[in-house]
Amino acid sequence: MDAKEYKRMQKTGAPKSPVLKNCIWAFCVGGAICTLGEVVVQLGENGGLSENMARLLCSVSLIFLSVLLTGLQVYDNIAKHAGAGTLVPITGFANAIASPAIEFKSEGLVLGMAAKMFSIAGPVLVYGISASVIYGLILYIISLF
């Protein structure tokens, strides 16, 4: 089978993705998550918390809610329909850590849960930290001139 034949077979066998519908769902769900975060911040500030404490409350609340929904197997169902909308950084990252931890819990705390917890999130951490260090170095070098 050559490349042209494979492409032809792939086009006939794979269903067309509803790109516009997927983008709208991702936008709506991602926007809803961000709106929920902003509601938590505003409630915290109106409740007497400082801006930093209200933002901390927002982060902790979104992480907790994401992990809770992952544990209840609801987050994956939401992600099936919302796609990239559930990858809003803090909730998506919490889900990426909680999912393998729950899945490999039966293999033990150390070799199962702890070892597999960062199997998905590990590369994100490595490249995210590396990119931020490189960006920081470039910014520092530029600020010298």
MIBA-912101 format. One record per residue: chain; x, y, z of N, C-alpha, C in turn; residue in one letter. Coordinates in nm, 3 decimals. Example, Ala and Ser with C-alpha at 12.3 -4.5 7.8 and 13.67 -1.06 7.14 Angstrom:
<zavexs>
+----+---------+---------+---------+---------+---------+---------+---------+---------+---------+----+
: ch :    n_xx :    n_yy :    n_zz :   ca_xx :   ca_yy :   ca_zz :    c_xx :    c_yy :    c_zz : aa :
+----+---------+---------+---------+---------+---------+---------+---------+---------+---------+----+
:  A :   1.319 :  -0.569 :   0.780 :   1.230 :  -0.450 :   0.780 :   1.320 :  -0.330 :   0.780 :  a :
:  A :   1.285 :  -0.225 :   0.708 :   1.367 :  -0.106 :   0.714 :   1.290 :   0.003 :   0.787 :  s :
+----+---------+---------+---------+---------+---------+---------+---------+---------+---------+----+
</zavexs>
This chain:
<zavexs>
+----+---------+---------+---------+---------+---------+---------+---------+---------+---------+----+
: ch :    n_xx :    n_yy :    n_zz :   ca_xx :   ca_yy :   ca_zz :    c_xx :    c_yy :    c_zz : aa :
+----+---------+---------+---------+---------+---------+---------+---------+---------+---------+----+
:  A :   0.085 :  -0.117 :   0.000 :   0.000 :   0.000 :   0.000 :   0.090 :   0.124 :   0.000 :  m :
:  A :   0.067 :   0.212 :  -0.095 :   0.146 :   0.335 :  -0.102 :   0.075 :   0.447 :  -0.026 :  d :
:  A :   0.140 :   0.563 :  -0.021 :   0.089 :   0.675 :   0.058 :  -0.044 :   0.727 :   0.004 :  a :
:  A :  -0.060 :   0.733 :  -0.128 :  -0.185 :   0.784 :  -0.186 :  -0.302 :   0.691 :  -0.155 :  k :
:  A :  -0.278 :   0.563 :  -0.167 :  -0.383 :   0.466 :  -0.137 :  -0.422 :   0.471 :   0.010 :  e :
:  A :  -0.323 :   0.488 :   0.097 :  -0.350 :   0.498 :   0.240 :  -0.434 :   0.621 :   0.272 :  y :
:  A :  -0.400 :   0.735 :   0.210 :  -0.477 :   0.858 :   0.233 :  -0.621 :   0.842 :   0.186 :  k :
:  A :  -0.639 :   0.779 :   0.071 :  -0.773 :   0.757 :   0.018 :  -0.853 :   0.667 :   0.113 :  r :
:  A :  -0.791 :   0.561 :   0.162 :  -0.857 :   0.470 :   0.254 :  -0.891 :   0.541 :   0.385 :  m :
:  A :  -0.800 :   0.626 :   0.430 :  -0.821 :   0.699 :   0.555 :  -0.939 :   0.795 :   0.542 :  q :
:  A :  -0.950 :   0.863 :   0.428 :  -1.060 :   0.957 :   0.409 :  -1.195 :   0.887 :   0.404 :  k :
:  A :  -1.199 :   0.770 :   0.345 :  -1.327 :   0.699 :   0.335 :  -1.364 :   0.633 :   0.467 :  t :
:  A :  -1.265 :   0.591 :   0.546 :  -1.293 :   0.519 :   0.670 :  -1.315 :   0.607 :   0.790 :  g :
:  A :  -1.257 :   0.722 :   0.792 :  -1.266 :   0.811 :   0.909 :  -1.383 :   0.908 :   0.892 :  a :
:  A :  -1.468 :   0.918 :   0.993 :  -1.579 :   1.014 :   0.983 :  -1.527 :   1.157 :   0.992 :  p :
:  A :  -1.599 :   1.245 :   0.926 :  -1.559 :   1.386 :   0.929 :  -1.589 :   1.443 :   1.068 :  k :
:  A :  -1.495 :   1.520 :   1.118 :  -1.510 :   1.580 :   1.249 :  -1.590 :   1.710 :   1.238 :  s :
:  A :  -1.688 :   1.729 :   1.324 :  -1.765 :   1.855 :   1.322 :  -1.685 :   1.966 :   1.390 :  p :
:  A :  -1.594 :   2.025 :   1.316 :  -1.498 :   2.120 :   1.372 :  -1.568 :   2.241 :   1.435 :  v :
:  A :  -1.662 :   2.300 :   1.366 :  -1.728 :   2.419 :   1.419 :  -1.802 :   2.387 :   1.550 :  l :
:  A :  -1.876 :   2.276 :   1.551 :  -1.948 :   2.236 :   1.672 :  -1.850 :   2.210 :   1.786 :  k :
:  A :  -1.739 :   2.144 :   1.759 :  -1.638 :   2.116 :   1.862 :  -1.578 :   2.246 :   1.916 :  n :
:  A :  -1.552 :   2.340 :   1.828 :  -1.495 :   2.469 :   1.872 :  -1.594 :   2.545 :   1.960 :  c :
:  A :  -1.721 :   2.543 :   1.922 :  -1.823 :   2.613 :   2.001 :  -1.835 :   2.549 :   2.139 :  i :
:  A :  -1.840 :   2.414 :   2.145 :  -1.848 :   2.346 :   2.274 :  -1.726 :   2.376 :   2.360 :  w :
:  A :  -1.607 :   2.370 :   2.300 :  -1.484 :   2.398 :   2.375 :  -1.486 :   2.540 :   2.430 :  a :
:  A :  -1.529 :   2.635 :   2.348 :  -1.537 :   2.774 :   2.391 :  -1.635 :   2.791 :   2.506 :  f :
:  A :  -1.752 :   2.729 :   2.492 :  -1.856 :   2.744 :   2.595 :  -1.815 :   2.679 :   2.727 :  c :
:  A :  -1.763 :   2.558 :   2.722 :  -1.725 :   2.490 :   2.846 :  -1.602 :   2.557 :   2.908 :  v :
:  A :  -1.502 :   2.590 :   2.828 :  -1.386 :   2.662 :   2.880 :  -1.426 :   2.795 :   2.940 :  g :
:  A :  -1.517 :   2.865 :   2.873 :  -1.567 :   2.991 :   2.925 :  -1.644 :   2.973 :   3.054 :  g :
:  A :  -1.721 :   2.864 :   3.063 :  -1.797 :   2.838 :   3.186 :  -1.702 :   2.810 :   3.303 :  a :
:  A :  -1.594 :   2.736 :   3.277 :  -1.496 :   2.708 :   3.383 :  -1.430 :   2.838 :   3.428 :  i :
:  A :  -1.393 :   2.921 :   3.333 :  -1.331 :   3.050 :   3.368 :  -1.430 :   3.141 :   3.440 :  c :
:  A :  -1.554 :   3.138 :   3.397 :  -1.657 :   3.219 :   3.464 :  -1.677 :   3.171 :   3.608 :  t :
:  A :  -1.680 :   3.040 :   3.627 :  -1.690 :   2.986 :   3.763 :  -1.573 :   3.034 :   3.849 :  l :
:  A :  -1.454 :   3.033 :   3.790 :  -1.337 :   3.082 :   3.863 :  -1.351 :   3.228 :   3.900 :  g :
:  A :  -1.401 :   3.308 :   3.809 :  -1.419 :   3.451 :   3.837 :  -1.526 :   3.472 :   3.943 :  e :
:  A :  -1.632 :   3.391 :   3.941 :  -1.737 :   3.400 :   4.044 :  -1.677 :   3.371 :   4.181 :  v :
:  A :  -1.592 :   3.268 :   4.188 :  -1.528 :   3.234 :   4.316 :  -1.440 :   3.350 :   4.363 :  v :
:  A :  -1.365 :   3.410 :   4.272 :  -1.280 :   3.524 :   4.308 :  -1.365 :   3.640 :   4.361 :  v :
:  A :  -1.472 :   3.672 :   4.289 :  -1.557 :   3.784 :   4.330 :  -1.625 :   3.756 :   4.464 :  q :
:  A :  -1.672 :   3.632 :   4.484 :  -1.733 :   3.597 :   4.613 :  -1.631 :   3.608 :   4.726 :  l :
:  A :  -1.509 :   3.566 :   4.698 :  -1.404 :   3.575 :   4.800 :  -1.372 :   3.719 :   4.836 :  g :
:  A :  -1.358 :   3.803 :   4.733 :  -1.328 :   3.945 :   4.758 :  -1.443 :   4.014 :   4.829 :  e :
:  A :  -1.566 :   3.984 :   4.787 :  -1.683 :   4.045 :   4.852 :  -1.704 :   3.990 :   4.993 :  n :
:  A :  -1.648 :   3.873 :   5.019 :  -1.658 :   3.813 :   5.152 :  -1.550 :   3.861 :   5.246 :  g :
:  A :  -1.465 :   3.952 :   5.200 :  -1.364 :   4.010 :   5.288 :  -1.223 :   3.959 :   5.267 :  g :
:  A :  -1.201 :   3.870 :   5.171 :  -1.066 :   3.821 :   5.144 :  -0.988 :   3.922 :   5.061 :  l :
:  A :  -0.858 :   3.922 :   5.076 :  -0.776 :   4.006 :   4.990 :  -0.778 :   3.948 :   4.849 :  s :
:  A :  -0.731 :   4.025 :   4.753 :  -0.731 :   3.979 :   4.614 :  -0.648 :   3.852 :   4.599 :  e :
:  A :  -0.531 :   3.848 :   4.662 :  -0.446 :   3.728 :   4.652 :  -0.512 :   3.606 :   4.715 :  n :
:  A :  -0.576 :   3.624 :   4.830 :  -0.643 :   3.512 :   4.897 :  -0.764 :   3.464 :   4.815 :  m :
:  A :  -0.835 :   3.557 :   4.753 :  -0.950 :   3.520 :   4.670 :  -0.904 :   3.441 :   4.548 :  a :
:  A :  -0.793 :   3.480 :   4.490 :  -0.739 :   3.406 :   4.375 :  -0.689 :   3.268 :   4.418 :  r :
:  A :  -0.631 :   3.260 :   4.535 :  -0.588 :   3.131 :   4.589 :  -0.709 :   3.041 :   4.612 :  l :
:  A :  -0.815 :   3.098 :   4.666 :  -0.939 :   3.023 :   4.687 :  -0.993 :   2.972 :   4.553 :  l :
:  A :  -0.986 :   3.053 :   4.451 :  -1.031 :   3.014 :   4.318 :  -0.950 :   2.895 :   4.267 :  c :
:  A :  -0.818 :   2.903 :   4.276 :  -0.731 :   2.794 :   4.228 :  -0.759 :   2.665 :   4.303 :  s :
:  A :  -0.765 :   2.673 :   4.434 :  -0.789 :   2.554 :   4.516 :  -0.927 :   2.496 :   4.486 :  v :
:  A :  -1.026 :   2.582 :   4.470 :  -1.162 :   2.535 :   4.442 :  -1.170 :   2.464 :   4.307 :  s :
:  A :  -1.108 :   2.523 :   4.205 :  -1.111 :   2.461 :   4.072 :  -1.035 :   2.329 :   4.069 :  l :
:  A :  -0.923 :   2.323 :   4.140 :  -0.847 :   2.198 :   4.148 :  -0.929 :   2.092 :   4.220 :  i :
:  A :  -0.988 :   2.129 :   4.334 :  -1.069 :   2.035 :   4.410 :  -1.187 :   1.984 :   4.327 :  f :
:  A :  -1.257 :   2.074 :   4.261 :  -1.372 :   2.036 :   4.181 :  -1.331 :   1.943 :   4.066 :  l :
:  A :  -1.220 :   1.974 :   4.003 :  -1.170 :   1.891 :   3.893 :  -1.133 :   1.751 :   3.940 :  s :
:  A :  -1.064 :   1.741 :   4.051 :  -1.025 :   1.610 :   4.104 :  -1.148 :   1.534 :   4.151 :  v :
:  A :  -1.242 :   1.603 :   4.215 :  -1.365 :   1.538 :   4.260 :  -1.442 :   1.482 :   4.141 :  l :
:  A :  -1.460 :   1.562 :   4.037 :  -1.532 :   1.515 :   3.919 :  -1.457 :   1.404 :   3.846 :  l :
:  A :  -1.323 :   1.406 :   3.852 :  -1.245 :   1.297 :   3.795 :  -1.269 :   1.170 :   3.873 :  t :
:  A :  -1.267 :   1.179 :   4.004 :  -1.290 :   1.062 :   4.090 :  -1.429 :   1.004 :   4.073 :  g :
:  A :  -1.526 :   1.089 :   4.047 :  -1.664 :   1.044 :   4.027 :  -1.690 :   1.002 :   3.882 :  l :
:  A :  -1.588 :   1.006 :   3.800 :  -1.592 :   0.970 :   3.658 :  -1.688 :   1.058 :   3.579 :  q :
:  A :  -1.700 :   1.183 :   3.619 :  -1.784 :   1.279 :   3.549 :  -1.699 :   1.365 :   3.455 :  v :
:  A :  -1.577 :   1.396 :   3.497 :  -1.490 :   1.486 :   3.420 :  -1.464 :   1.431 :   3.279 :  y :
:  A :  -1.442 :   1.300 :   3.269 :  -1.416 :   1.240 :   3.138 :  -1.537 :   1.251 :   3.047 :  d :
:  A :  -1.657 :   1.238 :   3.102 :  -1.778 :   1.254 :   3.021 :  -1.794 :   1.397 :   2.972 :  n :
:  A :  -1.760 :   1.491 :   3.058 :  -1.765 :   1.632 :   3.016 :  -1.661 :   1.655 :   2.907 :  i :
:  A :  -1.542 :   1.601 :   2.925 :  -1.433 :   1.619 :   2.828 :  -1.467 :   1.556 :   2.693 :  a :
:  A :  -1.543 :   1.447 :   2.694 :  -1.583 :   1.383 :   2.568 :  -1.661 :   1.479 :   2.480 :  k :
:  A :  -1.745 :   1.560 :   2.540 :  -1.829 :   1.652 :   2.463 :  -1.765 :   1.790 :   2.448 :  h :
:  A :  -1.686 :   1.831 :   2.547 :  -1.630 :   1.966 :   2.545 :  -1.491 :   1.971 :   2.482 :  a :
:  A :  -1.424 :   1.859 :   2.473 :  -1.292 :   1.854 :   2.412 :  -1.194 :   1.945 :   2.481 :  g :
:  A :  -1.133 :   2.033 :   2.404 :  -1.028 :   2.121 :   2.454 :  -1.078 :   2.221 :   2.558 :  a :
:  A :  -1.208 :   2.239 :   2.569 :  -1.262 :   2.332 :   2.668 :  -1.232 :   2.291 :   2.811 :  g :
:  A :  -1.212 :   2.160 :   2.832 :  -1.179 :   2.113 :   2.967 :  -1.030 :   2.119 :   2.995 :  t :
:  A :  -0.953 :   2.162 :   2.898 :  -0.809 :   2.172 :   2.917 :  -0.767 :   2.307 :   2.970 :  l :
:  A :  -0.863 :   2.385 :   3.018 :  -0.829 :   2.510 :   3.084 :  -0.719 :   2.474 :   3.184 :  v :
:  A :  -0.605 :   2.539 :   3.179 :  -0.485 :   2.487 :   3.245 :  -0.501 :   2.426 :   3.384 :  p :
:  A :  -0.565 :   2.491 :   3.475 :  -0.565 :   2.439 :   3.612 :  -0.652 :   2.315 :   3.625 :  i :
:  A :  -0.770 :   2.312 :   3.560 :  -0.857 :   2.196 :   3.571 :  -0.805 :   2.079 :   3.489 :  t :
:  A :  -0.754 :   2.107 :   3.371 :  -0.698 :   2.001 :   3.287 :  -0.576 :   1.937 :   3.351 :  g :
:  A :  -0.493 :   2.018 :   3.414 :  -0.372 :   1.966 :   3.478 :  -0.410 :   1.882 :   3.601 :  f :
:  A :  -0.508 :   1.927 :   3.677 :  -0.553 :   1.849 :   3.793 :  -0.610 :   1.715 :   3.748 :  a :
:  A :  -0.686 :   1.715 :   3.639 :  -0.739 :   1.591 :   3.584 :  -0.628 :   1.500 :   3.534 :  n :
:  A :  -0.526 :   1.558 :   3.471 :  -0.415 :   1.477 :   3.419 :  -0.334 :   1.411 :   3.530 :  a :
:  A :  -0.333 :   1.468 :   3.646 :  -0.263 :   1.406 :   3.759 :  -0.354 :   1.308 :   3.833 :  i :
:  A :  -0.480 :   1.343 :   3.849 :  -0.573 :   1.258 :   3.926 :  -0.610 :   1.130 :   3.851 :  a :
:  A :  -0.627 :   1.137 :   3.721 :  -0.670 :   1.019 :   3.644 :  -0.576 :   0.900 :   3.658 :  s :
:  A :  -0.445 :   0.917 :   3.630 :  -0.355 :   0.802 :   3.647 :  -0.343 :   0.757 :   3.793 :  p :
:  A :  -0.351 :   0.851 :   3.886 :  -0.342 :   0.815 :   4.027 :  -0.458 :   0.724 :   4.065 :  a :
:  A :  -0.577 :   0.755 :   4.016 :  -0.695 :   0.672 :   4.045 :  -0.684 :   0.539 :   3.972 :  i :
:  A :  -0.639 :   0.543 :   3.847 :  -0.632 :   0.422 :   3.766 :  -0.534 :   0.319 :   3.822 :  e :
:  A :  -0.419 :   0.365 :   3.870 :  -0.314 :   0.273 :   3.914 :  -0.310 :   0.257 :   4.066 :  f :
:  A :  -0.413 :   0.302 :   4.136 :  -0.420 :   0.291 :   4.282 :  -0.410 :   0.146 :   4.328 :  k :
:  A :  -0.465 :   0.054 :   4.250 :  -0.466 :  -0.087 :   4.288 :  -0.327 :  -0.149 :   4.287 :  s :
:  A :  -0.231 :  -0.086 :   4.222 :  -0.094 :  -0.138 :   4.216 :  -0.011 :  -0.096 :   4.336 :  e :
:  A :  -0.069 :  -0.024 :   4.428 :   0.002 :   0.019 :   4.549 :   0.025 :   0.169 :   4.550 :  g :
:  A :   0.058 :   0.218 :   4.669 :   0.075 :   0.363 :   4.683 :   0.202 :   0.414 :   4.617 :  l :
:  A :   0.313 :   0.338 :   4.627 :   0.440 :   0.387 :   4.574 :   0.456 :   0.352 :   4.427 :  v :
:  A :   0.451 :   0.223 :   4.395 :   0.476 :   0.179 :   4.257 :   0.355 :   0.198 :   4.167 :  l :
:  A :   0.239 :   0.213 :   4.223 :   0.121 :   0.235 :   4.142 :   0.086 :   0.382 :   4.133 :  g :
:  A :   0.022 :   0.430 :   4.239 :  -0.031 :   0.566 :   4.238 :   0.078 :   0.673 :   4.225 :  m :
:  A :   0.179 :   0.668 :   4.309 :   0.281 :   0.773 :   4.308 :   0.366 :   0.769 :   4.181 :  a :
:  A :   0.399 :   0.649 :   4.136 :   0.484 :   0.638 :   4.016 :   0.411 :   0.678 :   3.889 :  a :
:  A :   0.283 :   0.649 :   3.880 :   0.207 :   0.676 :   3.758 :   0.139 :   0.812 :   3.757 :  k :
:  A :   0.135 :   0.878 :   3.873 :   0.062 :   1.003 :   3.884 :   0.111 :   1.108 :   3.783 :  m :
:  A :   0.238 :   1.112 :   3.758 :   0.293 :   1.213 :   3.669 :   0.324 :   1.158 :   3.530 :  f :
:  A :   0.268 :   1.041 :   3.495 :   0.296 :   0.984 :   3.364 :   0.245 :   1.073 :   3.251 :  s :
:  A :   0.133 :   1.137 :   3.270 :   0.081 :   1.228 :   3.168 :   0.131 :   1.370 :   3.193 :  i :
:  A :   0.129 :   1.412 :   3.317 :   0.164 :   1.550 :   3.350 :   0.314 :   1.573 :   3.355 :  a :
:  A :   0.392 :   1.467 :   3.368 :   0.538 :   1.481 :   3.377 :   0.601 :   1.557 :   3.261 :  g :
:  A :   0.572 :   1.517 :   3.137 :   0.629 :   1.592 :   3.024 :   0.585 :   1.738 :   3.021 :  p :
:  A :   0.461 :   1.764 :   3.063 :   0.413 :   1.902 :   3.069 :   0.497 :   1.982 :   3.167 :  v :
:  A :   0.524 :   1.922 :   3.283 :   0.607 :   1.989 :   3.383 :   0.748 :   2.013 :   3.331 :  l :
:  A :   0.808 :   1.909 :   3.273 :   0.946 :   1.921 :   3.224 :   0.958 :   2.031 :   3.119 :  v :
:  A :   0.872 :   2.026 :   3.018 :   0.882 :   2.125 :   2.911 :   0.835 :   2.262 :   2.956 :  y :
:  A :   0.735 :   2.267 :   3.044 :   0.689 :   2.396 :   3.095 :   0.795 :   2.465 :   3.178 :  g :
:  A :   0.858 :   2.390 :   3.267 :   0.965 :   2.448 :   3.350 :   1.084 :   2.485 :   3.265 :  i :
:  A :   1.121 :   2.398 :   3.172 :   1.236 :   2.428 :   3.084 :   1.210 :   2.553 :   3.002 :  s :
:  A :   1.089 :   2.564 :   2.945 :   1.056 :   2.681 :   2.864 :   1.058 :   2.808 :   2.948 :  a :
:  A :   1.009 :   2.800 :   3.072 :   1.007 :   2.919 :   3.156 :   1.149 :   2.961 :   3.196 :  s :
:  A :   1.237 :   2.865 :   3.218 :   1.376 :   2.898 :   3.250 :   1.443 :   2.965 :   3.129 :  v :
:  A :   1.422 :   2.908 :   3.011 :   1.482 :   2.966 :   2.890 :   1.425 :   3.106 :   2.866 :  i :
:  A :   1.295 :   3.121 :   2.881 :   1.232 :   3.252 :   2.865 :   1.289 :   3.352 :   2.966 :  y :
:  A :   1.303 :   3.308 :   3.091 :   1.359 :   3.395 :   3.194 :   1.502 :   3.438 :   3.163 :  g :
:  A :   1.583 :   3.344 :   3.115 :   1.721 :   3.377 :   3.078 :   1.725 :   3.477 :   2.963 :  l :
:  A :   1.641 :   3.456 :   2.862 :   1.636 :   3.549 :   2.749 :   1.592 :   3.687 :   2.795 :  i :
:  A :   1.490 :   3.692 :   2.879 :   1.442 :   3.819 :   2.932 :   1.550 :   3.889 :   3.013 :  l :
:  A :   1.622 :   3.812 :   3.095 :   1.730 :   3.869 :   3.175 :   1.840 :   3.925 :   3.085 :  y :
:  A :   1.879 :   3.851 :   2.984 :   1.985 :   3.896 :   2.893 :   1.940 :   4.022 :   2.819 :  i :
:  A :   1.815 :   4.026 :   2.775 :   1.763 :   4.144 :   2.705 :   1.761 :   4.265 :   2.799 :  i :
:  A :   1.728 :   4.243 :   2.926 :   1.719 :   4.355 :   3.021 :   1.856 :   4.414 :   3.053 :  s :
:  A :   1.963 :   4.339 :   3.026 :   2.097 :   4.392 :   3.048 :   2.136 :   4.499 :   2.949 :  l :
:  A :   2.072 :   4.500 :   2.833 :   2.108 :   4.596 :   2.728 :   2.022 :   4.715 :   2.729 :  f :
+----+---------+---------+---------+---------+---------+---------+---------+---------+---------+----+
</zavexs>
